[in-house]
């Protein structure tokens, strides 16, 4: 882990850096430690707590390939979760396929309640069940982040899916949310995708309607139409479902009109009885 040390950690490196301006090290912003045999991540947690840590992206996936499964002694992410409560630089954290469980998820739930800078949390293909996912969903409901949360491949069921639906319905910042993919929960999952598409279409602007000009709304609808119609992959961005969820731009328009009709119809236009100019 010597590579994680700051260039000013010793007097010799400090003198060489100051003596030659061209020798200054580039800040480490992305670190990928996937496909290793890591277990104790205490040093990584300490690094994330450092005031001079500029890391934006951390990937530590697939550590369980060479470790015994379900023995409770696999990768320990507690120090990383603790570091997230104070770290304001990291925006992407990916920990897929590490045999993480409900306890690990609860640690990240606590971190999310205090962290507003993490944008992507990838916990797919672990062993997180209902309790862990519900804890994450409850934290995401009140948190300003992350905007993306990947939980596909974890063995959670209907109670956790309902908690995720509530989270994506209340948190306008949650734009990408991977469900459990279970056929028996498809009715809930389709509603999750519907609410996700509303967030993508600009629902967050509704709650700040007084701060945005009326002419912005046609652009919001145009953006929503493009997002719903595009082709995407599950690994990059899940595609909002426009068949089972019935998501069309007219649905978003109806949502806008129902939630805040004055967004489109100003009081002055209403007094005059003319609305034609509003939609031009």
Secondary structure by P-SEA (a helix, b strand, c coil): ccccccccccaaaaaaaaacccccccccccccccccccccaaaaaaaaacccccccbbbbccccccccccccccccaaaaaaaaaccccccbbbbccccccaaaaaaaaaaaaccccccbbbbccccccaaaaaaaaaaaaccccccbbbbccccccaaaaaaaaaaaacccccccccccccccaaaaaaaaaaaaaaaaacaaaaaacccccccaaaaaaaaaaaaaacccccccccccccccccccaaaaaaaaaaacccccccaaaaaacccccccc
